[in-house]
């Protein structure tokens, strides 16, 4: 199943994203970087930030030197009038997270909004597809619980956090049932019969990033959150996916070859 067109929202400015990546590059070599966040999920607002997630490879000298190297690169600033939020993981950490079922890694690999091209991107995406397993259940179940708590604490409750609850739950459910990574909420909402979510998507897209959730619609959608939890758990219980990532050897071989190639 491919990600559906983004429908209501204008297409994201990927050239601005590329300029920001060049402005605040990670150490070493960037291997993959994708636009994620609300643009990928299908409910961005006019004032939504540009959420960039990627993978970089540190120089071998930096890895072997005396000083410990940070495995995360973070850059957050207003760039050309838009807030840009960039996070990349060093290759070893990224691949370790991938094998543990981290949904953020799976989603950045499958985002249609890729800033870089080339054979390494294709190799990383192929490794990601081979690593899909039931291990991702813990990521999506924990993320859903966190977003439900956040939405419950908000005064007033925001549309964004409620949309995140549905997005996380349905992405996880679809992955457990089919082995496919789909992060686009309008597509998932229709697929699983939550058409009322589209009304909240429309409100969020035409409003502000922190727009409040309408009382009646919000109450109606919040009443369905327990069902999302149960459906996600049932999807995991009957999932055709392997229990753990079956391609650990291939992932490690890729990492070692990247290190050797850097010396050559």
Phi and psi in degrees as GROMACS dihedral restraints (atoms count N, CA, C in turn):
[ dihedral_restraints ]
;  ai    aj    ak    al  type     phi  dphi    fc
    3     4     5     6     1   -91.0    20    10
    4     5     6     7     1   159.7    20    10
    6     7     8     9     1   -71.3    20    10
    7     8     9    10     1   131.8    20    10
    9    10    11    12     1   -71.7    20    10
   10    11    12    13     1   158.5    20    10
   12    13    14    15     1   -57.0    20    10
   13    14    15    16     1   155.8    20    10
   15    16    17    18     1   -76.8    20    10
   16    17    18    19     1     0.6    20    10
   18    19    20    21     1    67.0    20    10
   19    20    21    22     1  -103.4    20    10
   21    22    23    24     1   -76.2    20    10
   22    23    24    25     1   -39.1    20    10
   24    25    26    27     1   -76.5    20    10
   25    26    27    28     1   147.2    20    10
   27    28    29    30     1   -67.1    20    10
   28    29    30    31     1   155.4    20    10
   30    31    32    33     1   -64.0    20    10
   31    32    33    34     1   144.5    20    10
   33    34    35    36     1   -68.9    20    10
   34    35    36    37     1   154.1    20    10
   36    37    38    39     1   -86.4    20    10
   37    38    39    40     1    88.1    20    10
   39    40    41    42     1   -70.5    20    10
   40    41    42    43     1   -25.6    20    10
   42    43    44    45     1   -68.6    20    10
   43    44    45    46     1   -38.3    20    10
   45    46    47    48     1   -62.8    20    10
   46    47    48    49     1   -40.5    20    10
   48    49    50    51     1   -59.5    20    10
   49    50    51    52     1   -42.9    20    10
   51    52    53    54     1   -66.1    20    10
   52    53    54    55     1   -37.1    20    10
   54    55    56    57     1   -66.6    20    10
   55    56    57    58     1   -37.3    20    10
   57    58    59    60     1   -68.5    20    10
   58    59    60    61     1   -39.8    20    10
   60    61    62    63     1   -60.1    20    10
   61    62    63    64     1   -39.8    20    10
   63    64    65    66     1   -70.7    20    10
   64    65    66    67     1   -30.1    20    10
   66    67    68    69     1   -73.7    20    10
   67    68    69    70     1   -37.3    20    10
   69    70    71    72     1  -128.3    20    10
   70    71    72    73     1    62.1    20    10
   72    73    74    75     1   -71.2    20    10
   73    74    75    76     1   151.9    20    10
   75    76    77    78     1   -71.5    20    10
   76    77    78    79     1   162.7    20    10
   78    79    80    81     1   -68.7    20    10
   79    80    81    82     1   149.9    20    10
   81    82    83    84     1    78.4    20    10
   82    83    84    85     1  -133.7    20    10
   84    85    86    87     1  -121.8    20    10
   85    86    87    88     1   123.7    20    10
   87    88    89    90     1   -70.9    20    10
   88    89    90    91     1   129.8    20    10
   90    91    92    93     1  -101.9    20    10
   91    92    93    94     1   -35.1    20    10
   93    94    95    96     1  -153.9    20    10
   94    95    96    97     1   139.8    20    10
   96    97    98    99     1  -151.2    20    10
   97    98    99   100     1   134.0    20    10
   99   100   101   102     1  -136.5    20    10
  100   101   102   103     1   150.3    20    10
  102   103   104   105     1   -80.8    20    10
  103   104   105   106     1   126.5    20    10
  105   106   107   108     1  -124.0    20    10
  106   107   108   109     1  -140.5    20    10
  108   109   110   111     1    64.2    20    10
  109   110   111   112     1  -153.9    20    10
  111   112   113   114     1   -64.7    20    10
  112   113   114   115     1   -24.4    20    10
  114   115   116   117     1   -66.7    20    10
  115   116   117   118     1   -40.5    20    10
  117   118   119   120     1   -71.7    20    10
  118   119   120   121     1   -36.6    20    10
  120   121   122   123     1   -77.4    20    10
  121   122   123   124     1   -13.5    20    10
  123   124   125   126     1    88.5    20    10
  124   125   126   127     1    21.7    20    10
  126   127   128   129     1  -143.5    20    10
  127   128   129   130     1    45.7    20    10
  129   130   131   132     1   -75.5    20    10
  130   131   132   133     1   146.6    20    10
  132   133   134   135     1   -99.9    20    10
  133   134   135   136     1   166.4    20    10
  135   136   137   138     1   -57.6    20    10
  136   137   138   139     1   -28.1    20    10
  138   139   140   141     1  -103.0    20    10
  139   140   141   142     1    15.5    20    10
  141   142   143   144     1   -64.9    20    10
  142   143   144   145     1   145.5    20    10
  144   145   146   147     1   -77.0    20    10
  145   146   147   148     1   172.0    20    10
  147   148   149   150     1  -101.0    20    10
  148   149   150   151     1   111.9    20    10
  150   151   152   153     1   -99.8    20    10
  151   152   153   154     1   106.9    20    10
  153   154   155   156     1  -109.9    20    10
  154   155   156   157     1   129.3    20    10
  156   157   158   159     1  -129.8    20    10
  157   158   159   160     1   137.3    20    10
  159   160   161   162     1  -153.1    20    10
  160   161   162   163     1  -169.3    20    10
  162   163   164   165     1  -135.8    20    10
  163   164   165   166     1   133.8    20    10
  165   166   167   168     1  -128.3    20    10
  166   167   168   169     1   159.3    20    10
  168   169   170   171     1  -115.0    20    10
  169   170   171   172     1   117.6    20    10
  171   172   173   174     1   -70.0    20    10
  172   173   174   175     1   152.1    20    10
  174   175   176   177     1   -63.2    20    10
  175   176   177   178     1   142.3    20    10
  177   178   179   180     1   -58.7    20    10
  178   179   180   181     1   -37.4    20    10
  180   181   182   183     1   -60.8    20    10
  181   182   183   184     1   -38.4    20    10
  183   184   185   186     1   -66.8    20    10
  184   185   186   187     1   -36.8    20    10
  186   187   188   189     1   -69.2    20    10
  187   188   189   190     1   -32.9    20    10
  189   190   191   192     1   -96.2    20    10
  190   191   192   193     1    -8.4    20    10
  192   193   194   195     1   -75.2    20    10
  193   194   195   196     1  -179.6    20    10
  195   196   197   198     1   -68.9    20    10
  196   197   198   199     1   -34.9    20    10
  198   199   200   201     1   -86.3    20    10
  199   200   201   202     1   130.3    20    10
  201   202   203   204     1   -66.3    20    10
  202   203   204   205     1   138.9    20    10
  204   205   206   207     1  -102.5    20    10
  205   206   207   208     1   135.0    20    10
  207   208   209   210     1   -65.3    20    10
  208   209   210   211     1   137.8    20    10
  210   211   212   213     1   -91.5    20    10
  211   212   213   214     1    -3.4    20    10
  213   214   215   216     1  -119.1    20    10
  214   215   216   217     1   142.2    20    10
  216   217   218   219     1  -120.3    20    10
  217   218   219   220     1   122.8    20    10
  219   220   221   222     1  -126.2    20    10
  220   221   222   223     1   137.2    20    10
  222   223   224   225     1  -144.8    20    10
  223   224   225   226     1   124.3    20    10
  225   226   227   228     1  -135.1    20    10
  226   227   228   229     1   119.2    20    10
  228   229   230   231     1  -165.4    20    10
  229   230   231   232     1   163.4    20    10
  231   232   233   234     1   -81.2    20    10
  232   233   234   235     1   121.6    20    10
  234   235   236   237     1  -128.5    20    10
  235   236   237   238     1   121.1    20    10
  237   238   239   240     1    53.0    20    10
  238   239   240   241     1    38.8    20    10
  240   241   242   243     1    84.8    20    10
  241   242   243   244     1     1.3    20    10
  243   244   245   246     1  -128.5    20    10
  244   245   246   247     1   137.0    20    10
  246   247   248   249     1   -70.7    20    10
  247   248   249   250     1   127.0    20    10
  249   250   251   252     1  -117.6    20    10
  250   251   252   253     1   132.7    20    10
  252   253   254   255     1  -126.0    20    10
  253   254   255   256     1   108.2    20    10
  255   256   257   258     1  -112.7    20    10
  256   257   258   259     1   129.8    20    10
  258   259   260   261     1  -134.8    20    10
  259   260   261   262     1   128.0    20    10
  261   262   263   264     1  -128.0    20    10
  262   263   264   265     1   149.6    20    10
  264   265   266   267     1  -109.1    20    10
  265   266   267   268     1   141.7    20    10
  267   268   269   270     1   -62.8    20    10
  268   269   270   271     1   151.2    20    10
  270   271   272   273     1   -54.5    20    10
  271   272   273   274     1   -45.0    20    10
  273   274   275   276     1   -61.4    20    10
  274   275   276   277     1   -45.7    20    10
  276   277   278   279     1   -64.2    20    10
  277   278   279   280     1   -44.1    20    10
  279   280   281   282     1   -59.5    20    10
  280   281   282   283     1   -44.7    20    10
  282   283   284   285     1   -69.2    20    10
  283   284   285   286     1   -34.0    20    10
  285   286   287   288     1   -64.8    20    10
  286   287   288   289     1   -43.8    20    10
  288   289   290   291     1   -63.3    20    10
  289   290   291   292     1   -38.4    20    10
  291   292   293   294     1   -60.4    20    10
  292   293   294   295     1   -45.2    20    10
  294   295   296   297     1   -66.2    20    10
  295   296   297   298     1   -25.0    20    10
  297   298   299   300     1   -87.0    20    10
  298   299   300   301     1     2.5    20    10
  300   301   302   303     1    86.1    20    10
  301   302   303   304     1    21.5    20    10
  303   304   305   306     1   -63.9    20    10
  304   305   306   307     1   118.0    20    10
  306   307   308   309     1   -67.0    20    10
  307   308   309   310     1   -30.7    20    10
  309   310   311   312     1   -61.1    20    10
  310   311   312   313     1   -39.7    20    10
  312   313   314   315     1   -66.9    20    10
  313   314   315   316     1   -45.1    20    10
  315   316   317   318     1   -58.6    20    10
  316   317   318   319     1   -41.3    20    10
  318   319   320   321     1   -73.0    20    10
  319   320   321   322     1   -37.9    20    10
  321   322   323   324     1   -68.5    20    10
  322   323   324   325     1   -31.9    20    10
  324   325   326   327     1   -66.7    20    10
  325   326   327   328     1   -34.3    20    10
  327   328   329   330     1   -97.6    20    10
  328   329   330   331     1    -1.7    20    10
  330   331   332   333     1   -58.1    20    10
  331   332   333   334     1   135.0    20    10
  333   334   335   336     1   -74.8    20    10
  334   335   336   337     1    -7.7    20    10
  336   337   338   339     1  -100.6    20    10
  337   338   339   340     1    70.6    20    10
  339   340   341   342     1   -90.0    20    10
  340   341   342   343     1   134.1    20    10
  342   343   344   345     1   -89.9    20    10
  343   344   345   346     1   -24.0    20    10
  345   346   347   348     1  -116.2    20    10
  346   347   348   349     1   154.2    20    10
  348   349   350   351     1  -131.1    20    10
  349   350   351   352     1   165.0    20    10
  351   352   353   354     1   131.1    20    10
  352   353   354   355     1   174.8    20    10
  354   355   356   357     1   -64.3    20    10
  355   356   357   358     1   -31.1    20    10
  357   358   359   360     1   -66.3    20    10
  358   359   360   361     1   -40.1    20    10
  360   361   362   363     1   -59.4    20    10
  361   362   363   364     1   -45.9    20    10
  363   364   365   366     1   -62.3    20    10
  364   365   366   367     1   -40.2    20    10
  366   367   368   369     1   -65.3    20    10
  367   368   369   370     1   -43.6    20    10
  369   370   371   372     1   -62.9    20    10
  370   371   372   373     1   -41.1    20    10
  372   373   374   375     1   -66.5    20    10
  373   374   375   376     1   -37.4    20    10
  375   376   377   378     1   -67.1    20    10
  376   377   378   379     1   -40.9    20    10
  378   379   380   381     1   -63.1    20    10
  379   380   381   382     1   -38.5    20    10
  381   382   383   384     1   -62.5    20    10
  382   383   384   385     1   -41.3    20    10
  384   385   386   387     1   -66.7    20    10
  385   386   387   388     1   -35.3    20    10
  387   388   389   390     1   -74.6    20    10
  388   389   390   391     1   -16.9    20    10
  390   391   392   393     1   -93.6    20    10
  391   392   393   394     1    -2.7    20    10
  393   394   395   396     1   -64.3    20    10
  394   395   396   397     1   132.9    20    10
  396   397   398   399     1  -156.2    20    10
  397   398   399   400     1   175.6    20    10
  399   400   401   402     1   -66.9    20    10
  400   401   402   403     1   -11.9    20    10
  402   403   404   405     1   -59.3    20    10
  403   404   405   406     1   -23.5    20    10
  405   406   407   408     1   -71.2    20    10
  406   407   408   409     1   -16.0    20    10
  408   409   410   411     1   -56.2    20    10
  409   410   411   412     1   -44.6    20    10
  411   412   413   414     1   -59.3    20    10
  412   413   414   415     1   -39.1    20    10
  414   415   416   417     1   -62.0    20    10
  415   416   417   418     1   -52.1    20    10
  417   418   419   420     1   -72.3    20    10
  418   419   420   421     1   -35.1    20    10
  420   421   422   423     1   -66.2    20    10
  421   422   423   424     1   -44.6    20    10
  423   424   425   426     1   -66.0    20    10
  424   425   426   427     1   -40.6    20    10
  426   427   428   429     1   -63.9    20    10
  427   428   429   430     1   -42.2    20    10
  429   430   431   432     1   -62.2    20    10
  430   431   432   433     1   -45.4    20    10
  432   433   434   435     1   -60.6    20    10
  433   434   435   436     1   -41.6    20    10
  435   436   437   438     1   -64.6    20    10
  436   437   438   439     1   -41.9    20    10
  438   439   440   441     1   -70.3    20    10
  439   440   441   442     1   -34.1    20    10
  441   442   443   444     1   -65.0    20    10
  442   443   444   445     1   -40.9    20    10
  444   445   446   447     1   -64.9    20    10
  445   446   447   448     1   -43.4    20    10
  447   448   449   450     1   -61.4    20    10
  448   449   450   451     1   -45.5    20    10
  450   451   452   453     1   -63.1    20    10
  451   452   453   454     1   -38.1    20    10
  453   454   455   456     1   -67.7    20    10
  454   455   456   457     1   -25.5    20    10
  456   457   458   459     1   -85.2    20    10
  457   458   459   460     1   -21.3    20    10
  459   460   461   462     1   -68.2    20    10
  460   461   462   463     1   139.2    20    10
  462   463   464   465     1  -136.1    20    10
  463   464   465   466     1   104.3    20    10
  465   466   467   468     1   -78.7    20    10
  466   467   468   469     1   160.6    20    10
  468   469   470   471     1   -64.2    20    10
  469   470   471   472     1   137.3    20    10
  471   472   473   474     1  -100.6    20    10
  472   473   474   475     1   150.6    20    10
  474   475   476   477     1   -64.6    20    10
  475   476   477   478     1   -37.4    20    10
  477   478   479   480     1   -58.8    20    10
  478   479   480   481     1   -48.8    20    10
  480   481   482   483     1   -67.0    20    10
  481   482   483   484     1   -34.7    20    10
  483   484   485   486     1   -69.5    20    10
  484   485   486   487     1   -39.5    20    10
  486   487   488   489     1   -63.2    20    10
  487   488   489   490     1   -37.4    20    10
  489   490   491   492     1   -62.4    20    10
  490   491   492   493     1   -38.6    20    10
  492   493   494   495     1   -57.3    20    10
  493   494   495   496     1   -48.4    20    10
  495   496   497   498     1   -68.2    20    10
  496   497   498   499     1   -40.8    20    10
  498   499   500   501     1   -62.3    20    10
  499   500   501   502     1   -48.1    20    10
  501   502   503   504     1   -64.3    20    10
  502   503   504   505     1   -46.2    20    10
  504   505   506   507     1   -62.8    20    10
  505   506   507   508     1   -42.9    20    10
  507   508   509   510     1   -77.9    20    10
  508   509   510   511     1   -33.4    20    10
  510   511   512   513     1   -62.6    20    10
  511   512   513   514     1   -45.5    20    10
  513   514   515   516     1   -63.6    20    10
  514   515   516   517     1   -42.3    20    10
  516   517   518   519     1   -63.0    20    10
  517   518   519   520     1   -45.3    20    10
  519   520   521   522     1   -63.2    20    10
  520   521   522   523     1   -39.8    20    10
  522   523   524   525     1   -63.4    20    10
  523   524   525   526     1   -45.7    20    10
  525   526   527   528     1   -63.6    20    10
  526   527   528   529     1   -36.0    20    10
  528   529   530   531     1   -80.8    20    10
  529   530   531   532     1   -33.9    20    10
  531   532   533   534     1  -122.6    20    10
  532   533   534   535     1   -18.2    20    10
  534   535   536   537     1    80.8    20    10
  535   536   537   538     1     8.2    20    10
  537   538   539   540     1  -104.8    20    10
  538   539   540   541     1   146.0    20    10
  540   541   542   543     1  -102.1    20    10
  541   542   543   544     1   110.4    20    10
  543   544   545   546     1  -128.5    20    10
  544   545   546   547     1   117.8    20    10
  546   547   548   549     1  -106.9    20    10
  547   548   549   550     1     0.2    20    10
  549   550   551   552     1   -85.2    20    10
  550   551   552   553     1   107.2    20    10
  552   553   554   555     1   -61.9    20    10
  553   554   555   556     1   -44.9    20    10
  555   556   557   558     1   -55.2    20    10
  556   557   558   559     1   -39.9    20    10
  558   559   560   561     1   -62.5    20    10
  559   560   561   562     1   -47.2    20    10
  561   562   563   564     1   -68.4    20    10
  562   563   564   565     1   -39.2    20    10
  564   565   566   567     1   -61.5    20    10
  565   566   567   568     1   -44.1    20    10
  567   568   569   570     1   -67.0    20    10
  568   569   570   571     1   -42.8    20    10
  570   571   572   573     1   -58.4    20    10
  571   572   573   574     1   -41.5    20    10
  573   574   575   576     1   -98.9    20    10
  574   575   576   577     1     9.2    20    10
  576   577   578   579     1    82.2    20    10
  577   578   579   580     1    23.1    20    10
  579   580   581   582     1  -105.6    20    10
  580   581   582   583     1    55.9    20    10
  582   583   584   585     1   -61.8    20    10
  583   584   585   586     1   -27.3    20    10
  585   586   587   588     1   -63.9    20    10
  586   587   588   589     1   -21.3    20    10
  588   589   590   591     1   -62.6    20    10
  589   590   591   592     1   -29.6    20    10
  591   592   593   594     1   -62.5    20    10
  592   593   594   595     1   -30.7    20    10
  594   595   596   597     1   -64.8    20    10
  595   596   597   598     1   -41.4    20    10
  597   598   599   600     1   -70.0    20    10
  598   599   600   601     1   -35.3    20    10
  600   601   602   603     1   -58.8    20    10
  601   602   603   604     1   -45.4    20    10
  603   604   605   606     1   -63.0    20    10
  604   605   606   607     1   -40.0    20    10
  606   607   608   609     1   -63.3    20    10
  607   608   609   610     1   -44.6    20    10
  609   610   611   612     1   -65.2    20    10
  610   611   612   613     1   -41.9    20    10
  612   613   614   615     1   -68.0    20    10
  613   614   615   616     1   -32.0    20    10
  615   616   617   618     1   -93.0    20    10
  616   617   618   619     1    -5.5    20    10
  618   619   620   621     1  -110.5    20    10
  619   620   621   622     1  -151.3    20    10
  621   622   623   624     1   -98.4    20    10
  622   623   624   625     1   162.3    20    10
  624   625   626   627     1   -55.8    20    10
  625   626   627   628     1   -36.2    20    10
  627   628   629   630     1  -105.2    20    10
  628   629   630   631     1    31.9    20    10
  630   631   632   633     1   -68.8    20    10
  631   632   633   634     1   143.5    20    10
  633   634   635   636     1   -71.2    20    10
  634   635   636   637     1   158.7    20    10
  636   637   638   639     1   -89.6    20    10
  637   638   639   640     1   126.5    20    10
  639   640   641   642     1   -55.2    20    10
  640   641   642   643     1   139.8    20    10
  642   643   644   645     1   -59.6    20    10
  643   644   645   646     1   -50.7    20    10
  645   646   647   648     1   -66.6    20    10
  646   647   648   649     1   -49.5    20    10
  648   649   650   651     1   -64.8    20    10
  649   650   651   652     1   -41.4    20    10
  651   652   653   654     1   -62.0    20    10
  652   653   654   655     1   -43.7    20    10
  654   655   656   657     1   -62.6    20    10
  655   656   657   658     1   -39.5    20    10
  657   658   659   660     1   -63.9    20    10
  658   659   660   661     1   -43.9    20    10
  660   661   662   663     1   -74.4    20    10
  661   662   663   664     1   -36.9    20    10
  663   664   665   666     1   -62.3    20    10
  664   665   666   667     1   -31.9    20    10
  666   667   668   669     1   -65.2    20    10
  667   668   669   670     1   -17.1    20    10
  669   670   671   672     1   -94.4    20    10
  670   671   672   673     1    -4.8    20    10
  672   673   674   675     1   -60.9    20    10
  673   674   675   676     1   -42.0    20    10
  675   676   677   678     1   -58.5    20    10
  676   677   678   679     1   -35.1    20    10
  678   679   680   681     1   -65.5    20    10
  679   680   681   682     1   -34.5    20    10
  681   682   683   684     1   -63.1    20    10
  682   683   684   685     1   -41.2    20    10
  684   685   686   687     1   -63.2    20    10
  685   686   687   688     1   -47.6    20    10
  687   688   689   690     1   -62.5    20    10
  688   689   690   691     1   -43.9    20    10
  690   691   692   693     1   -64.0    20    10
  691   692   693   694     1   -38.3    20    10
  693   694   695   696     1   -64.7    20    10
  694   695   696   697     1   -43.0    20    10
  696   697   698   699     1   -66.1    20    10
  697   698   699   700     1   -38.9    20    10
  699   700   701   702     1   -67.4    20    10
  700   701   702   703     1   -37.4    20    10
  702   703   704   705     1   -62.2    20    10
  703   704   705   706     1   -38.9    20    10
  705   706   707   708     1   -67.8    20    10
  706   707   708   709     1   -40.4    20    10
  708   709   710   711     1   -62.6    20    10
  709   710   711   712     1   -28.8    20    10
  711   712   713   714     1  -113.7    20    10
  712   713   714   715     1    19.1    20    10
  714   715   716   717     1   -69.6    20    10
  715   716   717   718     1   139.0    20    10
  717   718   719   720     1   -82.6    20    10
  718   719   720   721     1    -4.1    20    10
  720   721   722   723     1   -70.8    20    10
  721   722   723   724     1   152.5    20    10
  723   724   725   726     1   -64.8    20    10
  724   725   726   727     1   157.2    20    10
  726   727   728   729     1   -65.4    20    10
  727   728   729   730     1   -39.9    20    10
  729   730   731   732     1  -129.7    20    10
  730   731   732   733     1   165.2    20    10
  732   733   734   735     1   -59.3    20    10
  733   734   735   736     1   125.7    20    10
  735   736   737   738     1   -86.3    20    10
  736   737   738   739     1    -2.2    20    10
  738   739   740   741     1  -115.6    20    10
  739   740   741   742     1    33.9    20    10
  741   742   743   744     1   -56.8    20    10
  742   743   744   745     1   -41.7    20    10
  744   745   746   747     1   -62.6    20    10
  745   746   747   748     1   -41.7    20    10
  747   748   749   750     1   -66.1    20    10
  748   749   750   751     1   -39.0    20    10
  750   751   752   753     1   -63.8    20    10
  751   752   753   754     1   -44.9    20    10
  753   754   755   756     1   -66.5    20    10
  754   755   756   757     1   -39.6    20    10
  756   757   758   759     1   -61.3    20    10
  757   758   759   760     1   -39.5    20    10
  759   760   761   762     1   -62.9    20    10
  760   761   762   763     1   -44.9    20    10
  762   763   764   765     1   -60.8    20    10
  763   764   765   766     1   -47.3    20    10
  765   766   767   768     1   -63.7    20    10
  766   767   768   769     1   -39.6    20    10
  768   769   770   771     1   -66.5    20    10
  769   770   771   772     1   -37.2    20    10
  771   772   773   774     1   -63.0    20    10
  772   773   774   775     1   -39.9    20    10
  774   775   776   777     1   -65.7    20    10
  775   776   777   778     1   -44.6    20    10
  777   778   779   780     1   -64.0    20    10
  778   779   780   781     1   -40.9    20    10
  780   781   782   783     1   -63.0    20    10
  781   782   783   784     1   -31.8    20    10
  783   784   785   786     1   -66.0    20    10
  784   785   786   787     1   -34.3    20    10
  786   787   788   789     1   -69.1    20    10
  787   788   789   790     1   -39.9    20    10
